[in-house]
Amino acid sequence: MHFKTILAAGAALIATPALADTTVIHAGSVITDASGTATGPATITVTDGRIVSIVDGFQPTPEGATMVHLPDHTVLPGLIDLHTHLSGDPSGEFWRAATSPPEWYTLVAAKNAHITAKAGFTTVRDLGSRSDQVTQSLRAATADGMLPGPRIVTSGRTIAIVGGHGDTNGFRREVNDALGTSFACTGTVQCAEMVRTASKYGADLIKITATGGVLSQQGRGLEAHFSDAEMKAIVDTANSLGLKVAAHAHGARGIEAAARAGVHTIEHGTYIDAQAGKVMRENGTILVPTLMAFQGIKENLGTGFYTPVVEEKVRAVGPYAESIVQRANEFGVKVAFGTDAGVFPHGENAGELALMKAGGMSDRQVLASATSVAAEVIGMENEIGKLAPGYSADIIAVKGNPLTDVTVLEEVDWVMVRGRVIE
């Protein structure tokens, strides 16, 4: 072939748009929004990862399109978990941090991302990874379709006080120093710098441990760790960079202090009381109760799974965990869905739904908390959390109607993330 002919052929190939990738879904019923109702049979058309149309009845499949036939299923928006740790699995062997290389946690995270997506969670907020750049890398790999998994919004590493929950402790000093996260800080200047460093390395939001924690070897209670000035510096710096702050917080006064400083979400909220609830309500702070975490850790009591200092803390929080959602509702605090997966096995995230319902929420409220409400929390309410033309094709299918029985979401039969079917 003549050289000019080759050039012309190449130019034509570049100029010709790729054929659109279209999937047509025949659904027995569709819930487009948790605030709506389940329809009759309908057809959802997805092209290049986005929903193009939702119309009544089973429409013909265009030539070249892929057809997915789900006549016995309810199709609805993919679920959103606002609190996961993809790079971790449950383990009472806290010494593993001293023996596992960073590469190991990347492989664990990839495994858990696939498991999580298969369970119907098409978006997760990962709040603290076990090693630098693990979830940032996985975020890119799942977005590109290199690995199967949910959309990932990540805080990267957690910002903590020196020696507090989120900073490595429980080993000899030289081991603590070697394993240190480098994201512990003291004083307003250092804490502001940690926020900027997290932003520099790709965090989508900032995660802090505003109080002590249950599963760390640090045993000095569950009240406030940061000073008011330090937390305000963290929030103000995050806001200046367009980032929100999620605060792990158990003790009531620690919850109150974090909410007053302007954090966006309180994670856990174990000892929330009327005063803490009032400050949260006034500041628009949202509670992510992570009830499955409490359920998971309770099951390991008395088995030798935990060190004595952790066992004592698990026993202390147990009586309060079951009423977290009930108290939040009583105080008028908005609740969104998050599980702390990684404290319990990944893939069991949907167990949180029944626990929230047991706390006094209706099936509809629980479903909204894991779809439209959660989408608002991460600022993606125009992208996910509903099914509508223009939205990302994050779609799941189940038997039954979750608006009347949210527990049907514990068995998800079909999942699509960004227009890609998760096998």
C-alpha positions in Angstrom: 0.0 0.0 0.0 1.3 3.5 -0.9 2.5 5.6 2.1 -0.1 8.3 1.5 -2.9 5.7 1.4 -1.7 4.3 4.7 -1.8 7.8 6.2 -5.3 8.4 4.9 -6.5 5.0 6.2 -5.0 5.8 9.7 -6.6 9.2 9.8 -10.0 7.7 8.9 -9.7 5.3 11.7 -8.9 8.1 14.2 -11.7 10.2 13.0 -14.3 7.4 13.2 -15.9 7.3 16.7 -15.9 4.0 18.5 -19.2 2.1 18.4 -21.3 2.8 21.5 -21.4 0.1 24.1 -25.1 -0.4 24.9 -26.9 -2.7 27.3 -30.6 -3.1 27.5 -32.0 -4.3 30.8 -35.5 -5.8 31.0 -36.6 -5.4 34.7 -39.6 -7.0 36.3 -39.8 -3.9 38.4 -37.8 -0.7 38.9 -37.2 1.6 41.9 -35.6 4.7 40.5 -35.5 6.6 43.8 -36.0 5.5 47.4 -38.6 8.2 47.7 -40.7 6.7 44.9 -42.5 3.4 44.3 -41.7 0.2 42.5 -43.0 0.2 38.8 -44.2 -2.6 36.7 -42.0 -4.2 33.9 -39.6 -1.6 32.4 -36.6 -1.3 30.1 -33.4 0.5 31.1 -31.0 1.4 28.4 -27.4 2.0 29.3 -24.9 3.4 26.8 -21.2 4.0 27.5 -21.7 3.7 31.3 -24.6 6.0 31.6 -28.4 5.5 31.8 -30.0 6.8 28.6 -33.6 6.0 29.2 -36.1 4.1 31.5 -39.4 3.3 29.8 -42.4 1.1 30.6 -42.6 -2.5 29.3 -40.0 -4.7 27.6 -38.7 -2.8 24.6 -36.9 -4.4 21.7 -33.1 -4.7 21.9 -31.3 -2.7 19.2 -28.9 -4.5 16.9 -25.4 -4.8 18.5 -26.7 -4.1 22.0 -26.4 -6.6 24.9 -29.7 -7.6 26.5 -30.0 -8.5 30.2 -33.3 -10.2 31.1 -34.4 -9.8 34.7 -38.2 -10.3 34.6 -38.4 -11.7 38.1 -36.2 -9.0 39.8 -36.5 -5.5 41.2 -33.9 -3.3 39.7 -32.7 -0.3 41.7 -29.7 2.0 42.4 -26.5 0.5 43.6 -25.9 0.7 47.3 -23.4 3.1 48.9 -21.3 2.3 52.0 -19.8 5.4 53.6 -17.4 3.6 55.9 -15.2 0.8 54.7 -11.6 -0.3 55.0 -10.9 -2.3 51.9 -7.3 -3.0 52.7 -8.2 -4.8 56.0 -9.8 -8.0 57.0 -10.9 -8.9 60.6 -8.0 -10.1 62.7 -7.2 -10.2 66.4 -3.6 -10.5 65.4 -2.6 -6.9 65.7 1.1 -7.8 65.3 0.4 -8.5 61.6 1.1 -4.8 61.0 4.7 -5.6 61.8 5.0 -8.6 59.5 3.0 -7.7 56.3 4.6 -5.7 53.5 2.6 -2.8 51.9 2.1 -4.9 48.7 0.1 -7.4 50.7 -2.5 -4.8 51.6 -2.9 -3.8 48.0 -3.8 -7.4 47.1 -6.2 -7.6 50.1 -7.9 -4.4 49.0 -8.4 -5.7 45.4 -10.0 -8.9 46.7 -12.3 -7.0 49.0 -13.3 -4.5 46.3 -14.6 -7.3 44.1 -16.4 -8.9 47.0 -18.0 -5.6 48.0 -19.2 -4.9 44.5 -20.7 -8.4 44.1 -22.7 -7.7 47.3 -24.4 -4.8 45.6 -22.3 -1.9 46.9 -21.4 0.1 43.8 -19.7 3.0 45.6 -17.8 3.0 48.9 -16.1 5.7 51.0 -12.8 4.1 52.3 -11.8 5.7 55.6 -8.3 4.7 56.4 -6.1 2.3 54.4 -3.4 0.1 55.9 -0.6 1.4 53.6 0.2 4.5 51.6 -1.5 4.8 48.2 -3.4 1.5 48.4 -6.9 2.9 48.0 -5.8 5.7 45.7 -4.3 3.1 43.3 -7.4 0.9 43.6 -9.6 3.9 43.0 -7.9 4.4 39.6 -7.9 0.7 38.8 -11.6 0.2 39.4 -12.4 3.5 37.5 -10.5 2.3 34.5 -12.1 -1.2 34.6 -8.7 -2.8 35.2 -10.1 -4.5 38.3 -13.7 -5.2 39.2 -14.9 -3.2 42.1 -17.0 -0.3 43.3 -16.4 3.4 42.7 -14.0 4.4 45.5 -13.9 7.7 47.5 -11.0 7.6 49.8 -9.4 9.5 52.7 -6.1 7.6 52.3 -4.4 7.5 55.7 -6.1 8.6 58.9 -5.0 11.7 60.8 -4.6 11.1 64.6 -3.0 12.4 67.6 0.5 11.0 68.5 -0.1 7.6 70.1 -3.9 7.8 69.6 -6.4 5.7 67.7 -5.1 5.7 64.2 -1.5 6.0 65.1 0.5 2.8 65.4 0.9 1.7 69.0 1.1 -1.4 71.1 4.6 -2.5 70.1 8.0 -1.7 71.5 9.0 1.9 70.8 11.4 1.2 67.9 8.7 -0.9 66.3 6.0 1.8 66.8 8.4 4.3 65.2 9.1 2.0 62.2 5.4 1.4 61.6 4.3 5.0 62.3 1.8 6.3 59.8 3.5 9.8 59.6 0.0 11.2 59.7 0.0 11.9 63.5 0.1 15.5 64.6 0.3 17.8 67.6 -0.8 21.5 67.5 -2.6 23.5 64.9 0.3 24.0 62.5 1.2 20.3 62.3 -2.4 19.2 62.0 -3.1 21.7 59.2 0.1 20.3 57.4 -1.3 16.8 57.7 -4.4 17.8 55.9 -2.4 19.4 53.1 -0.2 16.3 52.9 -3.3 14.0 52.6 -4.6 16.3 49.9 -1.2 16.3 48.1 -1.3 12.5 47.9 -4.8 12.2 46.5 -7.3 12.1 49.4 -10.9 12.8 48.4 -11.7 13.7 52.0 -10.1 13.9 55.4 -10.5 11.2 58.1 -9.6 12.0 61.7 -9.9 10.0 64.9 -11.5 12.7 67.1 -11.7 10.3 70.0 -10.1 7.1 71.3 -11.0 3.9 69.5 -12.2 0.4 70.5 -9.9 -1.8 68.4 -6.5 0.0 68.9 -4.1 -0.9 71.6 -4.4 2.6 73.0 -6.5 2.2 76.1 -7.0 5.7 77.5 -10.7 6.0 77.1 -13.0 7.0 74.2 -13.3 10.7 74.7 -11.8 13.6 72.8 -8.2 13.3 71.5 -7.6 16.5 69.5 -7.9 19.9 71.2 -10.7 22.2 69.9 -8.1 24.3 68.2 -6.5 21.4 66.4 -9.8 20.1 65.1 -10.8 23.6 63.9 -7.5 23.9 62.1 -8.1 20.5 60.4 -11.6 21.4 59.3 -10.7 24.9 58.1 -7.7 23.6 56.2 -9.8 20.9 54.6 -12.5 23.3 53.6 -9.9 25.6 52.0 -9.0 22.7 49.8 -12.6 21.7 49.0 -12.5 18.6 51.2 -14.9 17.4 53.8 -13.9 15.8 57.1 -15.2 12.5 58.6 -14.5 12.1 62.3 -14.3 8.8 64.1 -15.9 9.6 67.4 -17.3 7.6 70.3 -17.5 9.7 73.5 -20.4 12.3 73.7 -18.1 15.3 74.4 -15.8 14.2 71.6 -18.7 14.0 69.2 -19.9 17.4 70.3 -16.4 18.9 69.9 -16.0 17.5 66.4 -19.4 18.7 65.3 -18.8 22.1 66.7 -15.5 22.2 64.8 -17.4 21.6 61.6 -16.8 18.0 60.6 -19.2 16.7 58.0 -19.8 13.2 59.4 -19.5 11.5 62.7 -18.5 7.9 62.4 -19.9 5.5 65.0 -21.3 8.0 67.5 -21.5 5.4 70.3 -22.3 7.6 73.3 -24.3 10.3 71.4 -26.5 12.2 73.9 -28.9 15.1 73.7 -26.2 17.8 73.9 -24.1 16.2 71.3 -27.1 15.6 69.1 -28.1 19.2 69.5 -24.7 20.4 68.2 -24.8 17.9 65.4 -28.3 19.0 64.3 -27.4 22.7 64.5 -24.2 22.2 62.4 -25.8 19.8 59.9 -23.5 17.0 61.0 -24.5 13.6 59.7 -24.2 10.3 61.7 -22.8 7.2 60.1 -23.5 4.6 62.8 -21.6 1.5 61.6 -23.7 -0.9 63.6 -22.3 -4.0 61.8 -18.9 -3.2 63.3 -20.3 -3.4 66.8 -22.1 -6.6 65.9 -18.9 -8.1 64.5 -16.6 -7.3 67.4 -19.2 -8.5 69.9 -19.2 -12.0 68.4 -15.4 -12.4 69.2 -15.7 -11.6 72.9 -14.1 -14.2 75.2 -12.4 -16.1 72.4 -8.9 -14.8 72.7 -9.4 -12.8 69.5 -8.6 -9.5 71.2 -5.8 -8.4 73.6 -7.1 -7.6 77.2 -7.1 -3.9 76.6 -9.3 -4.2 73.5 -11.5 -6.8 75.1 -12.3 -4.4 77.9 -13.3 -1.6 75.5 -15.5 -4.0 73.4 -17.4 -4.9 76.5 -17.8 -1.3 77.5 -19.4 -0.1 74.2 -21.6 -3.1 73.7 -24.6 -2.0 75.7 -24.7 1.4 73.9 -24.4 0.2 70.3 -27.9 -1.1 69.8 -29.5 2.2 70.6 -27.3 4.6 68.5 -29.8 5.0 65.7 -32.7 5.3 68.1 -31.0 8.1 70.0 -29.9 9.9 66.8 -33.5 9.9 65.6 -34.7 11.1 68.9 -32.3 14.0 68.7 -33.2 14.9 65.1 -29.8 13.9 63.7 -29.6 12.8 60.1 -28.4 9.2 59.6 -26.5 7.8 56.6 -25.4 4.3 55.8 -21.9 3.0 56.7 -20.7 -0.2 58.1 -17.0 -0.2 59.0 -16.5 -3.3 56.8 -13.1 -4.7 57.5 -13.9 -4.9 61.2 -16.3 -7.6 60.1 -16.0 -9.6 56.8 -16.4 -7.7 53.6 -19.4 -8.6 51.6 -21.7 -8.7 54.6 -22.3 -5.0 54.5 -26.0 -5.3 53.8 -26.5 -6.7 57.3 -26.4 -3.0 58.4 -29.8 -2.5 56.8 -31.7 -4.7 59.2 -29.9 -3.2 62.2 -30.9 0.3 61.2 -34.5 -0.8 60.8 -34.3 -2.4 64.3 -33.3 1.1 65.5 -36.6 2.6 64.4 -36.1 3.5 60.8 -38.6 2.5 58.1 -37.6 0.3 55.1 -37.8 3.3 52.9 -35.6 5.5 55.2 -33.0 2.7 55.4 -32.9 2.3 51.6 -32.6 6.1 51.2 -29.8 6.2 53.7 -27.8 3.8 51.5 -28.6 5.4 48.2 -29.8 9.0 47.8 -28.8 10.2 51.3 -25.3 8.6 51.0 -24.9 10.1 47.6 -25.5 13.6 49.0 -22.9 13.0 51.8 -20.2 12.5 49.2 -21.5 15.3 47.0 -22.5 12.9 44.1 -26.3 13.3 44.3 -26.4 14.2 40.6 -24.3 11.1 39.6 -25.4 8.2 41.8 -28.0 7.1 44.3 -30.9 7.2 41.8 -31.7 5.8 38.4 -32.3 8.5 35.9 -31.1 9.5 32.4 -27.6 10.9 32.6 -26.8 9.2 35.9 -24.0 6.6 36.1 -25.2 3.1 35.4 -24.7 1.8 39.0 -27.5 -0.7 39.2 -28.4 -3.8 41.1 -31.1 -6.4 40.9 -32.8 -8.4 43.8 -35.8 -10.6 44.3 -38.6 -8.8 46.3 -39.2 -5.2 47.1 -36.8 -3.4 49.4 -39.2 -0.6 50.0 -41.3 -3.0 52.1 -38.5 -5.4 53.2 -35.1 -3.9 53.1 -33.5 -7.3 54.1 -34.0 -8.6 50.5 -30.8 -6.5 49.7 -28.8 -9.1 51.6 -29.0 -11.3 48.5 -28.1 -9.3 45.4 -28.2 -11.3 42.1 -26.9 -8.9 39.5 -24.6 -5.8 39.7 -23.5 -3.2 37.3 -20.9 -0.5 38.2 -20.3 2.4 35.7 -22.0 0.3 33.0 -19.8 -2.7 33.6 -21.4 -6.0 34.8 -19.6 -7.4 37.9 -19.1 -11.1 37.4 
